[in-house]
Amino acid sequence: MEINFRRYMLPIVIVLFMVGIASISVVAHHQYWLLSLVFVVLAMLPFFLKYEAKQMQSREVMMMVMLIAIAAVSRVPFAAIPSVLPMTFIIIVSALVFGAQSGFMIGALSAIVSNILLGQGPWTPWQMFGWGMIGCMAGLLKDTWWMRRMWGKVIFGMIAGIAFGWLMNLVDVIARMADISWEAILTIYAAGVIFDLLHACSNVVFMLIFGNTWIRILERFKKKYGLA
């Protein structure tokens, strides 16, 4: 029996967003690892849904673990360059090949793994949510006529970079909720414009240079090992 992931999308999004909002209540206690653990469990929800319908083969799990590791490590060489995040590109192309469930898991778990190297904080669960949803949406849209073309992938990469930046700006807004104003909100989002554009443009560059090559390689692995 196949799981219709679209059926579960809205509940997953609502639950993750509510947990993100709830994170504000634990920030003062610095319980970042505890909150991140909650997000890891929620990020695994698509995995459990898929496993319930069809047991995943060990090679499929290993492929996902490998992609998570590659995506996480890819952040390290670019850590000194603000908002240049090849991890986003890797998440997108992985989701285009392996689908929404795998895309969400790769995105969400890559965030927490990469932050083990770069530093955990209250931003970790939000990054997990943001990158997870980028992978999820890329997977859901992978069969659309425009996503099959390079220009569609490029546009998606641009939107993903900007949307991710807006989500992280929202984290800053909520953190200052006690004394926030519309002027402060506009200032926060205006200050993030350059970083959002850098993220979007880097996604475009990575996609144009490496997109087709990565997709072909992953498709070969998928076909060779009979991965779903």
C-alpha positions as CSV (number, residue, x, y, z in Angstrom):
1,M,0.0,0.0,0.0
2,E,1.4,3.4,-1.0
3,I,1.3,6.4,1.4
4,N,-0.2,9.5,-0.1
5,F,2.2,12.1,1.3
6,R,0.0,15.0,0.3
7,R,-2.6,13.7,2.7
8,Y,-0.2,14.2,5.6
9,M,1.4,17.4,4.5
10,L,-1.0,19.9,6.3
11,P,-0.8,18.1,9.6
12,I,2.9,17.8,9.4
13,V,3.3,21.5,8.6
14,I,1.0,22.6,11.4
15,V,2.7,20.4,14.0
16,L,6.1,21.5,13.0
17,F,5.1,25.2,13.0
18,M,3.5,24.9,16.4
19,V,6.6,23.3,17.8
20,G,8.6,26.1,16.3
21,I,6.4,28.7,18.0
22,A,6.7,26.7,21.3
23,S,10.5,26.9,21.1
24,I,10.3,30.5,22.3
25,S,9.2,29.2,25.7
26,V,12.3,27.1,26.1
27,V,14.9,29.5,24.7
28,A,15.3,31.2,28.0
29,H,16.3,27.9,29.6
30,H,18.7,27.1,26.7
31,Q,17.1,23.7,26.1
32,Y,18.1,23.8,22.5
33,W,19.2,20.1,22.3
34,L,15.9,19.0,23.8
35,L,13.9,21.0,21.3
36,S,16.1,19.8,18.4
37,L,15.4,16.2,19.5
38,V,11.7,16.9,19.3
39,F,12.2,18.2,15.7
40,V,14.2,15.1,14.8
41,V,11.3,12.9,16.0
42,L,8.9,15.0,13.9
43,A,11.2,15.0,10.9
44,M,11.2,11.2,11.1
45,L,7.4,11.1,10.8
46,P,7.4,10.7,7.0
47,F,9.9,7.9,7.4
48,F,7.5,6.1,9.8
49,L,4.6,6.6,7.4
50,K,6.6,5.1,4.6
51,Y,8.0,2.3,6.7
52,E,4.4,1.4,7.8
53,A,3.5,0.8,4.1
54,K,6.7,-0.6,2.9
55,Q,9.8,-1.5,4.8
56,M,12.8,0.5,3.5
57,Q,15.8,-1.6,2.4
58,S,19.1,-1.1,4.2
59,R,20.7,0.3,1.0
60,E,17.9,3.0,0.7
61,V,18.6,4.0,4.3
62,M,22.4,4.1,3.6
63,M,21.8,6.3,0.6
64,M,19.8,8.8,2.6
65,V,22.5,8.7,5.4
66,M,25.1,9.4,2.8
67,L,23.2,12.3,1.3
68,I,22.6,13.8,4.7
69,A,26.3,13.6,5.5
70,I,27.3,15.1,2.2
71,A,24.8,17.9,2.6
72,A,25.9,18.6,6.2
73,V,29.6,18.6,5.4
74,S,29.1,20.9,2.4
75,R,28.2,23.8,4.7
76,V,31.6,23.7,6.4
77,P,33.9,25.0,3.6
78,F,31.5,27.9,2.9
79,A,30.9,28.8,6.6
80,A,32.9,32.0,6.2
81,I,30.8,33.2,3.3
82,P,27.4,34.4,4.5
83,S,24.4,32.6,3.1
84,V,26.3,30.6,0.4
85,L,24.8,27.3,1.3
86,P,25.4,24.4,-1.1
87,M,23.4,22.3,1.3
88,T,20.2,23.8,-0.1
89,F,21.1,22.7,-3.6
90,I,22.0,19.1,-2.4
91,I,18.6,18.9,-0.6
92,I,16.7,20.1,-3.7
93,V,18.4,17.7,-6.2
94,S,18.0,14.8,-3.7
95,A,14.3,15.5,-3.4
96,L,13.9,15.7,-7.2
97,V,15.3,12.2,-7.4
98,F,14.0,10.4,-4.3
99,G,10.8,12.3,-3.6
100,A,9.1,14.4,-0.9
101,Q,9.5,12.0,2.0
102,S,13.2,11.6,1.5
103,G,13.6,15.3,0.7
104,F,12.0,16.3,4.0
105,M,14.2,13.9,6.0
106,I,17.4,14.8,4.2
107,G,16.7,18.6,4.7
108,A,15.7,18.4,8.3
109,L,18.3,16.0,9.5
110,S,21.1,17.7,7.5
111,A,20.4,20.8,9.5
112,I,21.0,19.3,12.9
113,V,24.0,17.3,11.7
114,S,25.6,20.3,10.2
115,N,25.0,22.3,13.3
116,I,26.9,19.7,15.3
117,L,29.9,21.0,13.4
118,L,29.0,24.7,13.2
119,G,27.1,25.1,16.5
120,Q,23.7,24.4,17.9
121,G,21.3,27.1,19.1
122,P,17.7,28.3,19.1
123,W,17.9,28.6,15.3
124,T,18.5,24.8,14.9
125,P,14.8,23.6,14.9
126,W,13.8,26.4,12.6
127,Q,16.6,25.5,10.2
128,M,15.4,21.9,10.3
129,F,11.9,23.0,9.5
130,G,13.0,25.3,6.7
131,W,15.4,22.9,4.9
132,G,13.0,20.1,5.5
133,M,10.2,21.9,3.8
134,I,12.4,22.9,0.9
135,G,13.1,19.2,0.4
136,C,9.5,18.3,0.8
137,M,8.3,20.9,-1.7
138,A,11.0,20.0,-4.3
139,G,9.9,16.4,-4.0
140,L,6.2,17.2,-4.4
141,L,6.8,19.4,-7.4
142,K,9.4,17.1,-9.1
143,D,7.0,15.7,-11.7
144,T,5.5,19.1,-12.8
145,W,6.4,20.1,-16.3
146,W,8.3,23.2,-15.3
147,M,10.3,21.5,-12.6
148,R,11.6,19.1,-15.3
149,R,13.3,22.0,-17.0
150,M,16.4,23.7,-15.8
151,W,14.8,27.2,-15.6
152,G,12.1,25.7,-13.3
153,K,14.8,24.3,-11.0
154,V,16.6,27.6,-11.0
155,I,13.4,29.5,-10.1
156,F,12.6,27.1,-7.3
157,G,16.2,27.5,-6.0
158,M,15.8,31.3,-5.9
159,I,12.4,31.1,-4.2
160,A,13.8,28.5,-1.7
161,G,16.7,30.7,-0.8
162,I,14.5,33.8,-0.2
163,A,11.8,31.9,1.7
164,F,14.4,30.3,4.0
165,G,15.8,33.7,4.8
166,W,12.3,35.0,5.6
167,L,11.8,32.1,7.9
168,M,15.0,32.8,9.8
169,N,14.1,36.5,10.0
170,L,10.8,35.4,11.6
171,V,12.8,33.7,14.3
172,D,14.5,37.0,15.0
173,V,11.1,38.7,15.1
174,I,9.6,36.2,17.5
175,A,12.7,36.4,19.8
176,R,12.0,40.1,20.2
177,M,8.3,39.7,20.4
178,A,8.1,41.5,23.8
179,D,9.1,44.9,22.4
180,I,8.6,44.4,18.6
181,S,7.1,47.0,16.3
182,W,6.3,47.2,12.6
183,E,9.4,49.4,12.2
184,A,11.6,46.8,13.9
185,I,10.1,44.0,11.7
186,L,10.8,46.0,8.5
187,T,14.3,46.7,9.7
188,I,15.0,43.0,10.4
189,Y,13.7,41.9,7.0
190,A,15.5,44.8,5.2
191,A,18.8,43.9,6.9
192,G,18.4,40.3,5.7
193,V,17.8,41.2,2.0
194,I,21.4,40.9,0.9
195,F,21.8,37.6,2.7
196,D,18.6,36.2,1.2
197,L,19.8,37.3,-2.3
198,L,23.2,35.6,-1.7
199,H,21.5,32.4,-0.7
200,A,19.1,32.6,-3.7
201,C,21.9,33.4,-6.2
202,S,24.2,30.7,-4.8
203,N,21.4,28.2,-5.3
204,V,21.1,29.3,-9.0
205,V,24.9,29.0,-9.5
206,F,25.1,25.5,-8.0
207,M,22.0,24.4,-9.9
208,L,23.3,25.7,-13.3
209,I,26.8,24.2,-12.9
210,F,26.1,21.0,-11.0
211,G,22.3,20.4,-11.2
212,N,22.1,18.0,-14.2
213,T,25.2,16.1,-13.2
214,W,24.0,15.5,-9.7
215,I,20.6,14.4,-10.8
216,R,22.0,12.0,-13.4
217,I,24.3,10.4,-10.8
218,L,21.6,10.1,-8.2
219,E,19.2,8.6,-10.8
220,R,21.9,6.0,-11.7
221,F,22.2,5.0,-8.0
222,K,18.4,4.9,-7.7
223,K,18.1,2.6,-10.8
224,K,21.1,0.5,-10.0
225,Y,20.0,-0.4,-6.5
226,G,16.3,-0.4,-7.2
227,L,15.5,2.4,-4.7
228,A,12.0,3.7,-4.4
